[in-house]
Amino acid sequence: MAICATCGNDYWMAFDITTVSGDKYTFDSFECAIQKLAPTCEHCEARIIGHGAEVEGRFFCCAHCARKGESALGQEIRDSAGAHPQVPSAR
């Protein structure tokens, strides 16, 4: 069996992840893999599990947090793309 790099659990269904830099890790769950490898938002410190936003080499979990960063370029970041439905006006 294989030992999880995060929690030390010896699990028969463990899996390996090899990073871009070539480092190899064994995990027993996605939770442990995320804890060890996912970047942390520089504004709210949440783990970035989805796409997130990168501004000048700094990582944020969403456009809101990127806009709260120090970079003027972060002010241009938006979360969504495409056409949004028109909201009916209040009566």
C-alpha positions in Angstrom: 0.0 0.0 0.0 1.0 3.6 -0.3 1.4 6.4 2.4 -0.4 9.7 1.9 2.1 12.7 1.7 -0.3 14.9 3.7 -1.9 12.8 6.5 0.3 9.6 6.5 -2.6 7.2 6.0 -1.7 3.9 4.4 -4.4 3.3 1.8 -4.7 0.7 -0.9 -6.4 3.1 -3.3 -3.9 5.9 -3.0 -2.9 7.8 -6.2 0.1 9.7 -7.4 0.4 13.2 -8.7 3.5 14.5 -10.5 3.8 18.3 -10.6 5.1 20.4 -13.5 8.4 20.7 -11.7 8.6 16.8 -11.6 7.9 16.4 -7.9 5.9 13.3 -7.2 3.4 12.9 -4.3 1.1 10.1 -3.1 -2.3 10.9 -1.7 -5.2 9.0 -0.2 -7.8 11.6 -1.1 -8.4 14.7 -3.2 -8.8 16.6 0.1 -5.2 15.8 1.0 -3.9 16.6 -2.5 -5.6 20.0 -2.4 -4.3 20.8 1.1 -0.7 20.0 -0.1 -0.7 21.3 -3.6 -3.4 23.9 -4.3 -2.3 27.5 -4.2 -3.8 29.9 -1.6 -5.6 33.1 -2.4 -3.4 36.1 -1.5 -6.4 38.1 -0.4 -8.8 35.7 1.6 -6.4 32.7 2.0 -8.9 30.2 0.6 -7.5 27.2 -1.3 -7.9 27.7 -5.0 -9.5 24.5 -6.3 -11.0 25.9 -9.6 -9.5 28.2 -12.2 -8.9 31.2 -9.9 -7.2 34.3 -11.2 -3.5 35.1 -11.7 -2.4 38.7 -11.7 1.3 39.4 -12.3 2.3 36.0 -10.8 0.0 36.3 -7.8 -2.9 33.9 -7.3 -6.4 34.8 -6.2 -9.5 32.6 -5.8 -11.8 35.0 -7.8 -11.9 38.3 -9.6 -13.2 40.0 -6.4 -10.1 39.1 -4.5 -7.9 40.0 -7.5 -9.4 43.5 -7.5 -8.6 43.8 -3.8 -4.9 43.1 -4.5 -2.2 45.7 -4.9 -1.8 45.6 -8.7 -3.6 48.0 -10.9 -3.9 45.2 -13.4 -6.1 43.3 -10.9 -8.7 46.0 -11.3 -9.4 44.7 -14.9 -10.1 41.1 -13.8 -13.7 39.8 -14.2 -15.2 36.5 -13.2 -17.6 35.9 -16.0 -17.7 36.1 -19.7 -20.6 36.0 -22.2 -24.0 37.6 -22.3 -26.1 37.9 -19.2 -29.9 37.8 -19.3 -31.5 41.2 -19.0 -32.9 41.8 -15.5 -36.5 43.1 -15.7 -36.9 46.5 -14.1 -38.8 46.7 -10.8 -42.4 47.8 -11.1 
